[in-house]
Amino acid sequence: MKFGISYSTPFFGVDPEQLLGFARDVEECGFESLYLPEHVALHPGAKIGDVALPPSLPFADPLACLSFIAAGTSRILLGTGVLLLPYHHPVTLAKRLATIDVLSGGRMRLLTVGVGALAGEANAVGVDFATRGRRADEAIDVLRALWAGDESGVGFEGEFYCFDDVCVYPKPLAELPIHVGGSSSAAARRAGVRGDGFFPGGRLTAEERRRQLSIARAAAVSVGRDPGLLEYTRWGSLDMSVEDVEALASEGVTRVVVSPGTAEVGRRRDEMGAFASRFGLG
């Protein structure tokens, strides 16, 4: 089992010393990876399910934060949980992600993408909310094509993106995985057809989670991919027991991502250290 940890700028803040100190604690404790979430724009009254999102929440740009973290760490893998893919142009995103991978020494390994749940956020960036899933599918194909392309250029003709003879350098140091987040059946299918991993969120029952993993694996088979290569990441908590993790492993989970429940630095370090000790990290 691999263990990652998430840093939420709305909860922990955007102070640079706090962010870098957290990342160094994560690395010192032996966690595999560090994730950051994204919202591009909020608005008054924004809610996901029954959770209200005050418009002043400081969702910092996750890729800028990961670049900053990369400069102050040496080992931890860098992830997003999740990057809202339909709200980024894939040509410019391909360059940003590859640049982070190069500057970090090949650690931009856990890009996790989603499609967003706020229509107002889509409207703010000029995206038709109803098309965001198709846009995400196409964007994944564009990213992969650009990273694989050479000096002769890459062409693409789709519903949303169309170009000829495009070259994007630098290239990632190795093939850059794309994980798919989301709680819907569409997200599960996207993970199976296009993703290197599946990271479902949401308040799903155990049976719903089993069904969605089956959807992802079946979708992989339907396009000739090996479902056994699909990584399966789930949210956990810092107080979870060895038995809790063993239960997740029995469901096929390959990575657990947790987050401290306190912003107080000393208590946070204690929580992280206790978890690392319990699971033999470091």
N, C-alpha and C positions, 0 to 999 in steps of 0.2 A: 504494500500500500504506500502511495505517495501522499504527502501532506503539504497543502498550501495554506496561505493565510491572506485575508482580504483587508485592505486599508480603505475605509470609507471617508473621503474628505468631508462630507456633510457631518459626520460624527466626530472624527478626530481633528478636523481642521486642515488648513492649507499652509500652516507655518512650515517653512523649509527645514528647520532644524528638527521639528517633530517628525516630519515625513522621513527624513534621512535616518534619524535615530531609530524609528520604528523598523525601517528596512534593514538596518545593521543588526538590530535585535533579532529579527526574523532569520537572518543569515547565521548569526552566532548560535541560535538555538537549534539549527539544523533543519529548518523547514526547506522543502524543495523549491517553493515558488511564492511569489507575491502578486496579488491581483488588485486591480482598481476598477471601479464601476464607471459608468458614463450616463449623464444626461446632457444633451447639447443645449436645451433651453426649456425652462419651466414657465408656468403661467398661473395666475391666481385660480384656485379651485382644482388644480391638477390632482388626480387620484389614480392610483393603480389598485384595482379592487376596492377594498375599503380603507386603504392606507393613503392618507393625504400627504402631498408633497409641498410644503411651503415654498413659495417661489424664490425665497432668499437662500435656500440650501446651496452651499458652495460646492457644487460638483465641478471639481477642477478637471481640466483636460487630462484624460488618463495617459495618453501617449507622451505628453510633455512631462508628466510626473514620472513615468517609467524611464524616460531619458535621464532625468535628474537622478533617479535611484540608481540607474546603471553606472553613473559616474562615481558613485560613492560605495559601491558594493563590487564583489568579484565573482560570486558563485550563484546566487539565487536566480531562478528562471523568472521571466517577466510575463505577466498575463493580464488580460482584461476580462472583466466579468460583470456585464458584457459591453462590448463596443457596439454601438447602434449602427450597423453597417449601411442601411439604406440612406442614412443622412450624411454619408461621406462619399465623395467621388472616388471610385476605385483606382483611377490613374494616379492621383496625388497620394492616395492612401498607400498604394504599393510602394512609392518612394519613401514615405515616412516610416513605414514598418521595416523596410529593408535597411534603412539608415540606422534605426534603433538596433536592429540585429547586428549590423556590422560594428557599431560603436560599443555595443555591450559584449562583443566577443562571441556572438551566436546564442544569446540568451533570450531573444524574443520568441519563445517557444510555445506560449500558451495563449495566443490570440483566441479569444472566445467572442463570437459575434451573435447579436440578436437583432430583432426587427423593431423593437419599441412597442409601447402600449398606450402612448399619449398622442391622440390626433392633433392636439395643439402644437406639439413638438414637431411633428411632420410638417404641418402648415408653416411653421416658422422658417423652415429651410426649403420650402417650395416643393415638398414631396407629397404626392397624393397618398394619403394614409392607406387606401385600399390596395395600392400596388406595392407596398413595402416588402412583402414576401418575395414577389417576383424580382424586385430590384435586388434583394439580398442574394438570391440564387445567381443572378447574372453577375453581380459584383464579385462573388467568389470565383466564378469562371474567369473574369477579367484579371483579378489578382494573380491567379495561378498562371494564366497565359503570359502576363507581363514578366513575372519572375522567371519563367522558363525561356523567354525569348532571348534572341541574340542580336548582333549588330544589323541583321537584315530587317529587323522590325517585326512587329506583331500587328495583325489586323483583327478586328472584332466587329460583328454586326449583330446587334440584339435589339430588343424592344426599347431599352433605355440608354444603352451605350453603343456608340458606333465610331470606329476610327480605323485608319490604315497606317501601316509602317511606323508604329510607335515603339520607341526603345526607352526603357526605364532602367537606369543604373543609379547606385550600385545594386547588386543582387544580394539577397540574404546569403549568409555563409553556408547554409544548408537549406534543403527544402523546408519552407516555413509552414508548420501545421496550422490548420484552421479548425477550431472547435466550434460547435454550435450550441448556443444556450437557448432556453425557452421552455415553456411548460405545455405547449400545444402539440397536437399530433403532427401539425405541419412542421414544427421545429424538429421533431423526432425524425420525420422523413427526410428533411434537409440534412440532418446529421448523417443519416445512412447513405444518402446519395452523394453528398459533397463533402462531408466533414471528416476530420481525423479523430474527432471526439464528440461526445454528447454531454452537456452540462445542464440538466433540467433544474429549474427553480420552482417557485410556487408552492402552494399548499395542496399537494396532491396526496391521495391515499396510497398506501402500499400497492394496492391492485392497479391503480392508475399508473404508477411508476413502472410496474412490471409490464403493463401493456405498452407503454411508450417505448421502453427499451426493446420490446419485441418488434414494434413498428420500425425502429431505427435499424435493427439488424436485418429485418426482412427487406427493407428498402435497399440496404447495401447489397444483399444477394441479388435483388432484382436488376441491378446494373452491373453485376459481375465483380463486385468488391468483396473482400474477405471480411465478414462481420466480426471476426475475432480480433481484427486489428483496430477496431473502434474503441478508443479509450472512453471510460465512463466515470465522470466526475460528479460528486454530490456535495451539497452543503452539510456541514456538521457543526459541532460546538466544542469549545475548549474544555468543557466538563465531561465529554463523552468518555466512556470506559473502553477498555480493550474488547470487551464483549460486544459493545455497540459497533466497533469497527469491524470485528469479525463477522457480524451479521451483515454489514454492508458488503464486505468482501464476498460473502456467499451469494449476494445478488449480482455480482459481476462488477462491483465498483472498484476502480483502479486508483482513484485519487479522492481525498476528502479535503475540502476547503473550509476553514474555520475563521472566526473573527473574535477579537477580544470584546468583552462586554463592558469595558471601562476605558475611559480616555486618560485616567490618572496613570502616569508613566510607571511608577513603582509597582502598583497593583497589576498593571498590564504585563510588565516583565515577569512578575511572579506567575501569572496565569500561563503565559507562554512557556516559561521554564518548566512548570509542573507538567504541562502537556508533553513537552519534548522529552522529559525524563520518563514519563509513563510509556511512551512509545519508542524509546531508545533512539531518538534523533540525535544529530550532531556527530 
